[in-house]
């Protein structure tokens, strides 16, 4: 099973992306973890290491996909 991380900050753009993208992944193929960086600031460095530049972003098997621009990671620090 592949791992998918969905990073967001809780804004309307992020919540909409979570509902559309993270929920659309096949649970038989992907273990999805949703990470709210506004509440889990300690995981911002992890998101940066994975190549996330802004949220919302979906990282599948280490490959980041930027869905829409809600906020830059620098704005969350």
Order of alpha helices (4+ residues) and beta strands (2+ residues): beta-alpha-beta-alpha-beta-beta-alpha
